Amino acid sequence: QTVRNHTFISGPLAIWHLIFLQCLHSHCNFQLKAVFRFCFPILSSTVKMSDSSSLLYNQLKVAEPFFLLAGPNVIESEEHVLRMAKSIKDIATKLGLPLVFKSSFDKANRTSSKSFRGPGIAEGLKILEKVKVAYDLPIVTDVHDSSQCEAVGKVADIIQIPAFLCRQTDLLVAAAQTGKIINIKKGQFCASSVMGYSAEKIRLAGNPNVMVCERGTMFGYNDLIVDPRNLEWLREANCPVVADITHSLQQPAGKKLDGGGVASGGLRELIPCIARTAIAVGVDGIFMEVHDDPLNAPVDGPTQWPLRHLEELLEELIAIATVTKGKQRFQIDLTPYRD
């Protein structure tokens, strides 16, 4: 009851509260979440949950063998996105996989100012709305600023928090307050434990519908590596775990372009390897970017999976998922063994 009588602590003050709590957690051996609710209170009544998003979240949580978030990296044109949505939906429907269509309206985190960014929020959301209506598909797209959340929440069923922004309290809260599902990508610089705190910020904002996504860890300069242990440790966030099997194979800013710009390189040939690993470990969902002409994709071409091979890869992943027990915690008996 005490929590409900407080007001939300926002901005820089909230950051200092988090730092203070994390220091106490490190040095004083107490349960962070118990005190978190009193030192970082949020009125849950301020969030009106979307019935359709809550229904979708409950469906995704129990999806078997896994759910799929897929689509081209960025909206290139209305015609292209509609065509891709139809093709991917046809494949997912044939295989019995729940699908959420993904594409970005603005790639605000490009390394170079010369890189393609997309149509922008106004035009991009109009196009995503057309996809949603034309093919009866739920939509996931990302936000980069708190001011975008309200508009995006009117179209998207899942709001995605980019990896670079996974700790930004104000952005997380603004996204949570839309009442939509929030998918938080783990920062390339973060331990998996950080995502528990990020997910808790969503819940403390009054929104229980959150999922976390592994997308690789920095491995020196211009390279990422996927640590399969994170796929298990992310379960400590107490929500669905998604594996991004495409961005996790980026080589950030590793490719120079004609004209002086730079772009991310990537190891597309290893996408099946990472996908097989994730499914064997037992993730709840797969995130992947798919393109019908990846060599000419304006953004992240080297890590977009060819549409022509999508069904083939998904069939293999479904076969792995039917035999793995990865979603079940292995019960280890350490009592003395007697033959």
N, C-alpha and C positions, 0 to 999 in steps of 0.2 A: 504494500500500500504506500510505503514511503516513496518508492520509485515513481509511482503514478502522480505524486504531488510535486515532482520536480519538473523543470523545463529542460529542453535539449541544450546541451553545451556544444556550441559550434565554433568553427574557425580555429585560429591558433591555440585558443584555450583548450580545445578538445585534444589537440596534438600533445600539449603538455600533460594533460591528464593521462593519456595513453603511455607516454614515456615514463611518468611517475609510477603508474601501475605495473608496467613491465619491469622496472627496476625493483620494485617490491617483490614481484613474483620471482625474480632471479635470486634475491638475497635473503628473503624472509620466509620462504617455503610456505606460502599460503595459496589457497585456491583463487586464482585470478578471477575466474568468472563470477564467483560469489560476490566479490567486492566490486567488480566491474559494473554490476547493475546499479550500485549506489553512487559510484564516483563518475559514471558516464551515462546518466539516465536519459531515456527518451520516452515520450508519451506514445505508447502503442496505438492509442485511439486516433492519432493524427493520420494513420495510414488506412485507406480504404482498399482492401484487397480485391483484386479482380477475380470474379468467380470463374471465368474462363481460364485464367492463368493458374489458379489453384487446381482446377480440374486437370489441366495439362501437366502441372508439376506432379500431381499424384499418379498420373499415367506414366510419366517418364521414370519416376522412382521405382516402379515395379516392372518396367519394360523388359521383356525377354526376347532374344538374348541380350540386346543392348539397343539404345536409341541412337539416332544419327543427327548431327548438326552439320549440314553440308551446303555448299554453293560456291560460286566464284568469289574471289577475295573482295572485289570492289564492283560496284555498278558501273558497267562500261556504257550501256545503253539500255533503254526499256526493252527493245526487241531481244537483245542478248540475254538479259536476266529472265525474261518470260520463257524463252526457249530453254535455258538451263534449268529453270524450275520444273518445267514439264518433264524434261528428260530424267532428272534426278528423282522426281516423284514416281515416275513410271517404274524405275528400277527398285526404289524402296518399297513400293506397293507390291510388286512382284515377289520380293523377298520377305515381306511381312515385317519390315522395320519401321518403327515410328520415326517420322522425319520432321525436322524443323529446318526451314530454308534459311540460309545465311548469305548475306552480302552487305558490304559497307557503303554508306553514302559519302563518307569522307575519311580518307587516310591521313589524319592530322599528324601522325607520328613518322612521316617519311623522313629519311636521313637528309635528303637534298630538297631544296625549295624548287628544283626543276622537275621533281618526280610527279607523276600523275596522282591526283587526289580523289577524283570522283566528282559527281554532279552537285554535291552539297546537300545540306539537310532538307531544304524545302522540296527540291525536285526529287531527291533520293527517296524521301518518305512517300511521295506520291507514287513512285514506281513500285516500292515495296508493298504499298496498299493494293496496287493492281495485281501483284503476284498473289497476295493473300486471298483476294476475292476470286481471281480467275481459277486458282487451283486448290482453294480451300486448304491452304497450308499455314501453319503457325510460322512466325518470323522471328529470327534472332539477328540483331545488329548492335553495333557498339556505339558508345558515347565517349566523348573526350572532355566534356565540360558539364558542370552541374546545370547550366542554363539549357542544355539540350534535352534533359531527361523528361520533362513534361511532354514535349512534342513527340519524342520518340516513344514514350509510353502509350500514346494514343494509337500507335500502329503496331509496334513490336510486342510479341508475347514474352520474349526473353530479352532483357537488356544485358549486354556484355560489357564488362569492365576490362579494358586492355591491360596487359601484363605490367606495362610501365606505370600504371595508375592504381595498382591493386591495393595500395595502402592509403589512398587519398580519402580521408574520412568524409569530407563534405560531398565528394562525388558519390561515394558509396551510399550515404544517407539520402541524397537527392534521388538516386536511382531506386533505392528501396521504397521511397515514399510514393512512387508511381503505382505500387501494388503489383507490379509485374515480377516474373521470375528473374533473378539476378545470377548471371554466370560470371564468376570472377576468375580471370586467368592469373595463374601464379607468376609473379615477376621472375625474370631470368636471374635476378640477384637475390632471391628469397629462399629461405629454408621452407620446407613444407609446413612447419609449425606456424609460420606467419599467417597462413591462410585461415587457420582457426580463428584468429583475431579479426581478420577481414570479414569472415562469415558471421561472426558474432555482431559486428557493427550493423550488418543487414538485419539481423534478428532484433537487435535492440532498437532499431528504427521501426519495429512493428511488423516486419515482413519475414515470415518463416521460410519463404520459398527461395532458397539459395542453393547454388551448386558451385563447385570449384573445379578448375581445369589445369592440368599439367601441360606446360608448353616448352619444357627444356630449361637448362641451366647454363649460364655462361661458362665456357671452357676456354679460358684465355681470351685472346682478341679474335673477333670475327668468327666465332664458332660457338655452337651449343652442343650439349650432350644430354641425353635422357637417362636419368637415374631411375630404374624401375622401382627402387625402394620408395620413391616419392608417391607412386601410385597406391601403395599400401598405407603410407603415413598420412596421406591426405584424408583418409577415412576418419582421422581424429577430428576433422571439422564437422562430423556428424551430418553429412549431406551427400547427395550424389556426386560421384567423381567422374570427370570427363578427361579423356586424353586427346590432346591436339596432336595428331600424327603428321601434320604438315608443317606448321610453323616451327615445331620443335627440331626440324632439320634445316632451318635457315642458317646461312652464314652471313650475319648482319653486316651491311655496308661492305660486302666482300666483292662487289662487281662494279667496275668503272664503266660508265656509259659514254658514248660519243656525245660531245657537247659539254663535257665536264661534270656531269652528274654522277651519282653513285646509286647502286641498288643492292638489295640483298641477293646473295647467291643461295645455293641450296643443294641438298643431296636427295633429289627426288627418288633415286633408285633404292633408297633405304626406307621409304615410306612403308612398304609391306613389312619390313623387319620390325619397325616400331609398332605398327598396328598389331601384328601377331603377338608381340610381347604384352601390349596393353590388354588385349582380350584375354590372354592366358592368365594374367595377374587378376583379372576380374573387374575391370572398370564398368561403370554403369552406362557410359555413353562415349561415342567417338565423334570428335570434331575434325572435319577435314575440308580443305578447299579444293574445288574441282573445276576444271576448265576444259572446254572443247578444243582449244588451241593454245596449250600452255606456252609454247615457244614464242607466241606473239601476245601473251597476256601483259597488260601495262603495269601490273603490280605483282610481285612475288611469283612470277612465272616458274622459276626453278623449284618451287615447293608446292605447286598446284598439281593434283593428280589428274591424269588424262581421263576425260569422261568415257572414252572408249573402253577403258579398263576398270571402270567403277564396279560394275556388276561382278566381274571376275574376282576382284579383291574382296568385296563384301561377302560373296559366297564362301570364300575361304575363311573369313573371320567368323561367320556364322557356324561353320563346321568346328572351328576351334572352341567357340563359346559353348557348344553343346556337350563337350567332353571335359572342359576344365571345371574345377571346383574353386576357382579363384575368388568368387564372391563369398565363399565361406571361410571364416577364420579357422586355421588349422589348430586343433587342440593338442598342445604338446604336453605329454605326461613326463614329468621329471622325477617321479618316484623311482627308487632302485629297481632295476630289471632283474627278474628271476626267471630263468628258462624252465 
